[in-house]
Amino acid sequence: MKIKGILCFILAGTLMLGTAFQADASTIEEAQQRANELESQKNAAEAEKSQLSVRLNEIIERMEETRSNIAKKQEEIQVKEVELIQAKLDENDQYQSMKKRIKYMYENGNVQFIEILFASKSIGDFLNNAEYITRISEYDRDMLVRFQEVVKLVEKQEAELQQENEQLLAMENELTEQQSEVEVLLADKNVEISNLEAEIGENARKLEELKAAAAEAERRRKEAEEAAKRQQQIAESGSGSAPGQDVVTWTGQLSNPCPSAYISSGYGPRRAPTAGASSYHRGIDFAAGNGTPIYAAEAGTVVTVAYSGARGNYVVINHGNGLSTLYQHCSAIYVSVGQSVSRGQNIAAVGSTGIVSGAHLHFEVWVNGSPVNPAGYL
């Protein structure tokens, strides 16, 4: 009945491990789905960033072109300003000259013109002189009108250039604003991508942890199944031992203290299952159900039967020649201090007393007062 109870316990543990693995698998699927979503978001953000970069380059090119056009337009305006100054000078010079001639004619009357006409030697000469006088007056008027027209034309051209320059300056301001807006969007997009990359990294780390946990759960499940099979084989063969029965299973220097169990943790550095911190494991853990028999690894004398907060119930056997063995976390102990035991004698039962994460036998081998790796003695 006791073996059947152990078997049921192991099978129940196997089912629990299987359930835990399924839960982890579901979590892994969610983490993988989240990874795909984050990668998709990052790709979209990268595409938007690329579009913004293209737009920014286009704005910068237009800005350079506009500034080049502004520089050219200002040069044209300067040329027109010089032309306008010269045209106004020409207009003023012509006006001053015309005023002088008008003043001269006003002050001296038409005497000289009449003298010129009367000095004519013939009718033809008279008509020529009269036409000459008329042409002088017409020339003054025509030149003044021409210079005035030139001034108006240059002023118009300059005004048009100024208007074009203002339009270019307005375009430059608009492009500057667009450039600032795109640069802000690019900065925000870079922050978004950086945050996504950080979240992708964190999710990847979590995914790896979940996969490792799922693999460990699967390993434990398989080990539990193997243990259950071994217990089943023991139950079917009737080789199970009641408390106090003796059995010898190994022919090496030391016999296996718990042949129906499996090794769940070896000797050396490890991460403590209860504290989660790094520690140095000074023995070998044999995982088995509560009540599983524990056997003396070699003949000797029981020197300690005690309890401590960390070791729980434990037994120490001195085998002589500096060799001793320790068995801890026992649920029951069947020997007493000073008692001589034989190799393979049932001395205790597996339990979960002390600081443990589950039922098991913690087995240590000491040589000359210091723990050594039991694997070298089994």
VEXKOL-397304 format. One line per field, with one value per residue (C-alpha): x, y, z; residue in three letters. Coordinates in nm, 2 decimals. Layout:
N
xx: (X,...)
yy: (Y,...)
zz: (Z,...)
type: (ALA,...)
This chain:
378
xx: (0.00,0.29,0.45,0.11,0.08,0.43,0.34,0.02,0.22,0.48,0.20,0.02,0.35,0.39,0.05,0.12,0.45,0.26,0.01,0.28,0.45,0.12,0.08,0.44,0.38,0.08,0.28,0.56,0.31,0.19,0.54,0.62,0.31,0.41,0.75,0.60,0.37,0.67,0.88,0.59,0.55,0.93,0.92,0.63,0.81,1.13,0.93,0.77,1.12,1.25,0.96,1.03,1.40,1.31,1.07,1.33,1.59,1.33,1.26,1.63,1.69,1.40,1.54,1.88,1.72,1.50,1.79,1.99,1.70,1.67,2.04,2.00,1.68,1.86,2.14,1.88,1.72,2.06,2.11,1.77,1.84,2.15,1.95,1.68,1.93,2.09,1.76,1.65,1.99,1.93,1.58,1.69,1.98,1.75,1.50,1.77,1.89,1.54,1.48,1.80,1.69,1.34,1.48,1.72,1.44,1.23,1.50,1.62,1.29,1.28,1.53,1.80,1.57,1.43,1.79,1.87,1.56,1.63,1.99,1.86,1.99,1.71,1.36,1.50,1.76,1.48,1.26,1.56,1.64,1.28,1.27,1.59,1.45,1.14,1.34,1.54,1.22,1.08,1.40,1.39,1.04,1.10,1.41,1.23,0.94,1.18,1.37,1.05,0.93,1.26,1.23,0.87,0.98,1.27,1.06,0.80,1.07,1.22,0.87,0.82,1.15,1.08,0.75,0.92,1.18,0.91,0.74,1.08,1.13,0.78,0.86,1.18,1.00,0.74,1.01,1.19,0.87,0.82,1.18,1.14,0.82,0.97,1.28,1.05,0.87,1.19,1.32,0.99,1.01,1.37,1.25,0.96,1.20,1.44,1.16,1.04,1.39,1.42,1.08,1.18,1.50,1.30,1.04,1.32,1.48,1.14,1.08,1.41,1.34,1.00,1.15,1.41,1.15,0.93,1.23,1.31,0.95,0.95,1.28,1.13,0.81,1.01,1.22,0.90,0.76,1.08,1.06,0.69,0.79,1.06,0.82,0.57,0.83,0.92,0.56,0.50,0.81,0.74,1.09,0.97,1.12,0.93,1.10,1.39,1.45,1.80,1.90,2.23,2.21,2.56,2.90,3.12,3.29,2.96,2.61,2.33,2.15,1.82,1.81,1.44,1.50,1.67,1.94,1.77,2.08,2.45,2.75,2.90,2.79,2.42,2.13,1.96,1.60,1.45,1.65,1.71,2.07,2.39,2.52,2.76,2.58,2.79,2.61,2.37,1.99,1.79,1.43,1.17,0.83,0.78,0.85,1.09,1.35,1.70,1.98,2.32,2.58,2.83,2.86,2.95,2.84,2.57,2.73,2.45,2.07,1.94,1.73,1.82,1.63,1.82,1.89,1.57,1.59,1.94,2.17,2.55,2.73,3.11,3.25,3.61,3.94,3.81,3.51,3.15,2.82,2.53,2.15,1.92,1.56,1.43,1.06,1.15,1.47,1.50,1.84,1.99,2.32,2.59,2.41,2.61,2.46,2.54,2.58,2.23,2.04,1.72,1.81,1.55,1.28,1.28,1.10,1.08,1.19,1.42,1.47,1.35,1.16,1.02,1.07,1.42,1.73,2.03,2.33,2.68,3.02,3.28,3.65,3.87,3.60,3.54,3.26,3.36,3.17,2.97,2.98,3.34,3.25,2.93)
yy: (0.00,0.23,0.18,0.24,0.56,0.67,0.57,0.78,1.08,1.06,1.02,1.32,1.52,1.41,1.55,1.87,1.91,1.84,2.11,2.35,2.28,2.35,2.68,2.77,2.67,2.90,3.18,3.12,3.14,3.48,3.60,3.49,3.66,3.98,3.95,3.94,4.23,4.44,4.35,4.45,4.78,4.84,4.77,5.01,5.27,5.22,5.26,5.58,5.71,5.63,5.83,6.12,6.11,6.13,6.41,6.60,6.56,6.69,6.99,7.06,7.04,7.28,7.51,7.52,7.59,7.86,8.03,8.01,8.18,8.44,8.52,8.55,8.76,9.00,9.04,9.12,9.37,9.54,9.56,9.72,9.96,10.08,10.11,10.30,10.54,10.60,10.65,10.90,11.08,11.09,11.21,11.48,11.59,11.62,11.81,12.05,12.10,12.17,12.41,12.60,12.64,12.75,13.00,13.13,13.17,13.34,13.59,13.67,13.63,13.52,13.77,13.53,13.29,13.58,13.69,13.34,13.34,13.68,13.58,13.33,13.39,13.22,13.08,12.73,12.84,13.02,12.71,12.50,12.73,12.74,12.36,12.34,12.56,12.35,12.03,12.15,12.20,11.87,11.69,11.83,11.71,11.37,11.30,11.40,11.17,10.89,10.92,10.93,10.61,10.45,10.54,10.40,10.08,10.02,10.10,9.85,9.59,9.65,9.63,9.29,9.17,9.28,9.09,8.78,8.81,8.84,8.53,8.34,8.46,8.34,8.01,7.99,8.05,7.79,7.54,7.62,7.54,7.22,7.12,7.18,6.98,6.69,6.70,6.68,6.39,6.21,6.26,6.12,5.83,5.76,5.76,5.52,5.29,5.29,5.21,4.93,4.79,4.79,4.62,4.37,4.29,4.25,4.03,3.82,3.78,3.68,3.44,3.27,3.24,3.09,2.84,2.74,2.70,2.49,2.28,2.23,2.14,1.89,1.74,1.70,1.56,1.29,1.22,1.19,0.95,0.74,0.74,0.64,0.36,0.24,0.25,0.06,-0.20,-0.23,-0.27,-0.53,-0.73,-0.71,-0.59,-0.30,-0.30,-0.22,-0.01,-0.19,-0.43,-0.45,-0.44,-0.43,-0.29,-0.17,-0.35,-0.03,0.13,0.27,0.14,0.36,0.50,0.54,0.31,0.38,0.76,0.97,1.23,1.58,1.79,1.71,1.82,2.17,2.52,2.58,2.82,2.73,2.62,2.78,3.11,3.15,3.27,3.10,2.84,2.54,2.21,1.98,1.66,1.48,1.50,1.19,1.28,1.04,1.04,1.07,0.74,0.60,0.38,0.51,0.26,0.28,0.32,0.12,-0.06,0.16,0.32,0.58,0.89,1.15,1.14,1.49,1.77,2.12,2.40,2.35,1.98,1.86,1.51,1.37,1.08,1.06,0.72,0.68,0.41,0.44,0.54,0.90,0.81,0.91,0.96,1.20,1.15,1.45,1.57,1.23,1.18,0.90,0.75,0.39,0.38,0.55,0.69,0.43,0.16,-0.05,-0.07,-0.29,-0.20,-0.17,-0.15,0.05,0.34,0.60,0.72,1.01,1.32,1.70,1.82,2.13,2.37,2.19,2.25,1.89,1.55,1.41,1.26,1.49,1.26,1.37,1.19,1.33,1.24,1.34,1.59,1.76,1.70,1.55,1.47,1.15,1.05,0.94,0.69,0.54)
zz: (0.00,0.08,-0.26,-0.43,-0.24,-0.35,-0.71,-0.69,-0.55,-0.84,-1.10,-0.95,-0.97,-1.33,-1.42,-1.23,-1.43,-1.75,-1.66,-1.58,-1.91,-2.10,-1.91,-2.00,-2.36,-2.37,-2.23,-2.48,-2.76,-2.62,-2.59,-2.94,-3.07,-2.88,-3.04,-3.39,-3.31,-3.18,-3.48,-3.71,-3.52,-3.55,-3.93,-3.97,-3.77,-3.97,-4.29,-4.16,-4.06,-4.41,-4.56,-4.32,-4.42,-4.79,-4.72,-4.52,-4.79,-5.04,-4.82,-4.78,-5.15,-5.21,-4.94,-5.10,-5.44,-5.29,-5.12,-5.44,-5.63,-5.35,-5.39,-5.77,-5.73,-5.50,-5.75,-6.02,-5.78,-5.72,-6.09,-6.13,-5.85,-6.03,-6.36,-6.18,-6.03,-6.36,-6.54,-6.28,-6.32,-6.70,-6.65,-6.42,-6.64,-6.94,-6.73,-6.61,-6.96,-7.09,-6.80,-6.89,-7.25,-7.16,-6.91,-7.17,-7.42,-7.16,-7.06,-7.41,-7.58,-7.94,-8.06,-8.14,-8.31,-8.52,-8.60,-8.71,-8.93,-9.09,-9.15,-9.39,-9.74,-9.91,-9.86,-9.84,-9.58,-9.38,-9.38,-9.27,-8.98,-8.87,-8.88,-8.68,-8.41,-8.39,-8.38,-8.08,-7.88,-7.99,-7.90,-7.55,-7.50,-7.66,-7.46,-7.14,-7.22,-7.31,-6.99,-6.79,-6.96,-6.88,-6.51,-6.50,-6.67,-6.44,-6.13,-6.25,-6.31,-5.97,-5.80,-5.98,-5.86,-5.51,-5.52,-5.65,-5.38,-5.11,-5.25,-5.23,-4.87,-4.78,-4.94,-4.75,-4.42,-4.51,-4.59,-4.27,-4.07,-4.27,-4.20,-3.82,-3.82,-4.00,-3.78,-3.47,-3.63,-3.70,-3.34,-3.21,-3.45,-3.33,-2.97,-3.07,-3.25,-2.95,-2.71,-2.94,-2.96,-2.58,-2.55,-2.82,-2.62,-2.29,-2.46,-2.61,-2.27,-2.12,-2.41,-2.35,-1.98,-2.06,-2.31,-2.05,-1.78,-2.02,-2.11,-1.74,-1.67,-1.96,-1.82,-1.48,-1.62,-1.81,-1.50,-1.29,-1.55,-1.53,-1.15,-1.17,-1.41,-1.17,-0.88,-1.09,-1.17,-0.80,-0.71,-0.97,-0.88,-0.51,-0.44,-0.22,0.13,0.45,0.71,0.87,0.57,0.43,0.07,-0.12,-0.48,-0.57,-0.57,-0.57,-0.28,-0.16,-0.25,-0.38,-0.07,-0.26,-0.57,-0.65,-0.69,-0.96,-0.92,-0.94,-0.85,-0.86,-0.66,-0.71,-0.79,-0.87,-0.82,-0.49,-0.57,-0.26,-0.23,-0.61,-0.54,-0.64,-0.39,-0.37,-0.34,-0.11,-0.20,-0.44,-0.43,-0.49,-0.58,-0.46,-0.29,0.09,0.26,0.00,0.17,0.24,0.28,0.44,0.17,0.37,0.70,1.00,1.32,1.36,1.51,1.47,1.46,1.49,1.34,1.22,1.05,0.72,0.72,0.88,1.02,0.94,1.01,1.00,0.97,1.04,0.81,0.95,0.78,0.76,0.55,0.66,0.50,0.57,0.49,0.54,0.50,0.63,0.71,0.95,1.10,1.20,1.37,1.68,1.79,1.86,1.65,1.41,1.07,0.77,0.41,0.24,0.57,0.56,0.80,0.72,0.48,0.22,0.34,0.30,0.65,0.67,0.38,0.07,-0.25,-0.25,-0.11,-0.16,0.00,0.03,0.04,0.14,0.15,0.39,0.38,0.67,0.78,0.45,0.20,-0.14,-0.46,-0.38,-0.75,-0.71,-0.44,-0.57)
type: (MET,LYS,ILE,LYS,GLY,ILE,LEU,CYS,PHE,ILE,LEU,ALA,GLY,THR,LEU,MET,LEU,GLY,THR,ALA,PHE,GLN,ALA,ASP,ALA,SER,THR,ILE,GLU,GLU,ALA,GLN,GLN,ARG,ALA,ASN,GLU,LEU,GLU,SER,GLN,LYS,ASN,ALA,ALA,GLU,ALA,GLU,LYS,SER,GLN,LEU,SER,VAL,ARG,LEU,ASN,GLU,ILE,ILE,GLU,ARG,MET,GLU,GLU,THR,ARG,SER,ASN,ILE,ALA,LYS,LYS,GLN,GLU,GLU,ILE,GLN,VAL,LYS,GLU,VAL,GLU,LEU,ILE,GLN,ALA,LYS,LEU,ASP,GLU,ASN,ASP,GLN,TYR,GLN,SER,MET,LYS,LYS,ARG,ILE,LYS,TYR,MET,TYR,GLU,ASN,GLY,ASN,VAL,GLN,PHE,ILE,GLU,ILE,LEU,PHE,ALA,SER,LYS,SER,ILE,GLY,ASP,PHE,LEU,ASN,ASN,ALA,GLU,TYR,ILE,THR,ARG,ILE,SER,GLU,TYR,ASP,ARG,ASP,MET,LEU,VAL,ARG,PHE,GLN,GLU,VAL,VAL,LYS,LEU,VAL,GLU,LYS,GLN,GLU,ALA,GLU,LEU,GLN,GLN,GLU,ASN,GLU,GLN,LEU,LEU,ALA,MET,GLU,ASN,GLU,LEU,THR,GLU,GLN,GLN,SER,GLU,VAL,GLU,VAL,LEU,LEU,ALA,ASP,LYS,ASN,VAL,GLU,ILE,SER,ASN,LEU,GLU,ALA,GLU,ILE,GLY,GLU,ASN,ALA,ARG,LYS,LEU,GLU,GLU,LEU,LYS,ALA,ALA,ALA,ALA,GLU,ALA,GLU,ARG,ARG,ARG,LYS,GLU,ALA,GLU,GLU,ALA,ALA,LYS,ARG,GLN,GLN,GLN,ILE,ALA,GLU,SER,GLY,SER,GLY,SER,ALA,PRO,GLY,GLN,ASP,VAL,VAL,THR,TRP,THR,GLY,GLN,LEU,SER,ASN,PRO,CYS,PRO,SER,ALA,TYR,ILE,SER,SER,GLY,TYR,GLY,PRO,ARG,ARG,ALA,PRO,THR,ALA,GLY,ALA,SER,SER,TYR,HIS,ARG,GLY,ILE,ASP,PHE,ALA,ALA,GLY,ASN,GLY,THR,PRO,ILE,TYR,ALA,ALA,GLU,ALA,GLY,THR,VAL,VAL,THR,VAL,ALA,TYR,SER,GLY,ALA,ARG,GLY,ASN,TYR,VAL,VAL,ILE,ASN,HIS,GLY,ASN,GLY,LEU,SER,THR,LEU,TYR,GLN,HIS,CYS,SER,ALA,ILE,TYR,VAL,SER,VAL,GLY,GLN,SER,VAL,SER,ARG,GLY,GLN,ASN,ILE,ALA,ALA,VAL,GLY,SER,THR,GLY,ILE,VAL,SER,GLY,ALA,HIS,LEU,HIS,PHE,GLU,VAL,TRP,VAL,ASN,GLY,SER,PRO,VAL,ASN,PRO,ALA,GLY,TYR,LEU)
